[in-house]
Amino acid sequence: MNVIIVGAGKVGSYLTSKLSDEGHNILVIEKNKDVLERLLAQNDVMGILGDGRDLAVLDEANVDECDAFIAMTFNDDVNLISSMIAKKKGAKSTIVRLRDPRYIKYDEFMRKTMGVDRLVNPEYYAAKEIQRTLKYTYAVNVENFLDSKVILIELEIDENSKLANKSLMDLNAEGLLGNTIIVIGEKDDQVVIPNGNHILEVGEKIYVAGPREDIDKFYKRQVDNKKSIKNVLIVGGGSIALNLSELLLKRNFNVTVLENNKERAIDFSERLPECEVINADGSDPEILDEVRIENYDAVVALTGIDEENILISLLAKKRGIDKIIAKVNRTQLLKITGILDVDTTVTPKKSASFFVSRLLRSKENSRGESISNLFRLSDDRVEAIDFTVIENSKVTGKKLKDLNVKANTLIVGISRQNLGGKIEVANGESTIELGDRVMVVTKNKDFKEIDDILE
């Protein structure tokens, strides 16, 4: 596809790299010469130095011939105006980054009246990801599928786990998995889509999927009577922190925010008066002692500096905090955070990349949009995809055990649309029908529709 991306900041540059790797023809518009030159040196893409709102620049980019116009600058107004112009000039589809959380509430209005086909808010997505992870205290990662009816959680097997040193077949026979399925195993930098003979080892990370209520039961069996999270300390008062605080307060968490900038702290407090906001430097160990960090169940480091977030996480770990989450924008630092034993890392630009990749893949399918959701897991080595089954699919009407499914691919769950979205955890006797939503986990990277799972 011919794709124009406006903005080569953290989100735009990461998206450029990922979409280029997927084989799209990318042209980037960026007004900072040094930033653009650095991006072009690192990626096989084209670039134009200029402003995405400039009609002459858009004409030079042949915006009327582009399949997708993606506005990803840090400025909402620039993104909105450039996308409106692009749409008027003939861009087939517009995807717009809007950071202000108020825009989320008017998604339908924006799409109907302002030439915006899709809204992207990486900061809101990151906040939702953190909020889900805080519900499952001892999960490393949590994702939603099939209209949030299926949950995918990442856990690590420790020496006290009831799952350790047993095969998946034995776990099923003993009823330890219930109505859930282990879809990924990861240890020593090796990733597998496991079969029944796979034996879970201490230190192995696993991804478990199932209907929400069954995942809740499975999770409670694994953690026994371990403490749940109630009191949360957030360091940093930016957009993610604001979104997250609002989400947590609605769910009756106690939230305290440390923000070093006085004006931002005041603004935060005015927008969320029920949240305790302290104007202080959360990366200072003395400040953390003053606020009694040890009394919190979770610490979330959301400053604008990766190294600060890692330092805060390390300090929290030494204070014995149960759950630690850090925002890390530079993905090369994720290896370091693993060394420091941070529980969960959040990378907002990845959330935007998943969203856009899903949209573009669906649009490449000439028979209609068929991907409802897409996540990359295990350092992008595995994809979890939510497909909608469209007409003339080759997978319909057959039992799963009779389908010739590609290696390293697993059908996880089926949402029956003719039964109101009822969820069925897939097994050999299951069938797939027209209109169903199907969750698939695979190590393949180019699936655009459900039929792509077949040999």
C-alpha angles and dihedrals in degrees: 000000000000106000130183117199120193113204129030100209124121095299097036096048093047091048091048091055095047096045091046089053088053090059102257122144103245130197117181125203112202130160096205109084097202093048092049094047091050091050093048091049091055100042139044094240139112125247143195123200107226151075119301090222093058110104092207091054092049091049090051088052090053090235090175089067099047122111094205131020110197119190110197107158122131090249118083094200093053091049094048097046095044092050093048090052092045091052092050090050093054110272106158095218135011126204115188132194111219115177100185106098090216090072091064089068092057099045095128093046092050092051094047100045111022107048093254114137097181135011121216122195109175092180092055092046090051091050091051090049091053092046091053092048092051090057090059098046098190097039117106094207137005128195134177127226139176095027091319091299091113121054126200115199131182117217135172120229111234130188092265095051118122087219097058120118094003131114120240088244091057092045090054092048091051091048093238093131096046112184093343135096132215105228105173135030121192129183136146089006091301120123125200137178094223129223128202093280094057111118118212114228133200109269094026118131115221134189114216123193133190146118112312096251092047093049088051090054093045092048094050090051090054099047097037108188099345115146120270123222121263108143117057129186115201119193112204129035104223131123096289091050091050093050092045095048091052091050093048096046090054087057094050099254118150106239130194121182127199113202122174096200110081097208092048091047091053092047091048091050092049093051093046107025092169089063120086107236122188122191099223143111107267093193090065110096091212091057091050089052091049093054089046096240090188089070093064124091094208138020121202116193109205106156119136093251120078095206091053091051091051091048092049089049092051092050090049091049091054089051090057099249112174098219128027126181125181133189110229118180099175102070093201086071092061089085089055092051088054089056090050090051098236109174099223135004124201124203112188095195090059091057090055091047092054091049095050094043090054092051095048094047091051091050091051089062104090092201093065141285107310107163114084097173141003133188131177115218138184096034091319093302095116131042126208109201132188107210130191111214109234132190122301094018115163094218098064125106096015132104112251091238088062095053119098097227121188120255117270091024127116131186103219110177144352128216110207106217092187088057096050095269096306110177123233120187102226122251136162093275095051121109132204121224137189111285095020121134112227129194115213130183117201145159088218115102107201107060111139100165138015093263089065089077089071126089 
